[in-house]
Amino acid sequence: MKHYLYILKSETADKYYIGISKHSLKRLEYHNTVEKGFTSRYRPWKIVFSKEYASKEEAMMIQRKIKGWKNKSAHKKC
């Protein structure tokens, strides 16, 4: 089943969030309304990158790779 890897950027702080979901726009709405956790502190969020993958496993593999980059700002180039 298709999944999206997405990168969100806070519109109020220099913060990014990297996630995967079947529906990236619904997930963005969730991050902009959730009352707890990391994303609730830096709302509102906007999608700065989104890419569809054939499977959840493939999207997770790329997500782990991005999160493991030594230069944490490298994802800004996506």
N, C-alpha and C positions, 0 to 999 in steps of 0.2 A: 504494500500500500504506500502511496506517495506521502512524503513528509517534506516540510520546509525547514531549512535552517534560516534563522533570521537574526539580525543584529539590530538592537534598539539603541537609540541615543536619547538621553534625557535632554529636554528642552530648557531645563533650569540649572543643570550642573554638567560638568565634563565627565559624565558617567555613561558606560555602555553595558548592555546586557545581551548575552548570546544564548539563544534557545532554539528548540525544535518543536514543531507542532504540525498537525494535519491541516490546520487552518490558521495561517499567520495573522490575518486581519482580526479574527475572533480573539486570538491570543493577545494581540495589541490592545484590544478593548479591555480584556481582563487585566492586563498590567496597568492600564490607566484607571482602573476602578478598585482593584484589590486594596484591602485595608491593612494588610500585614506584609512584612518581608521587605527585601531590598528594593523592589520596584516601587513600593508604596511611598518610599522616602524621597524619590526623585522625579515624581510625575510633573508634567506629562511627558510621555515617550512618543517617539516617532520611529518608523522603520527606516533604516538607512541602507539595509541590505537584506535581500531575501532570495533564496535559490531553492528550487524544487529538486528533490532526490527521489529515486525510485523506491527506496525503502527507508524505514526508520533507522535500521542499522547503519546504512550508508551516511545518513544525516548525522547520526551520533558520532561516527568515526571522524567526520570533518569537524564537528563541534569540539571534540576532545583535542584535535590537532590545533585548532584556533586558540582554545583556552590554554594550551600548553606553550604557546609562543613565548619566548623569553622577552621580546619587546612587546609589552602589553598594548602599545599604541599601534602595532602593525595592522590590526583589524580595521583601523580607520581608513586604510587604503582600499578596502573592499568596495 
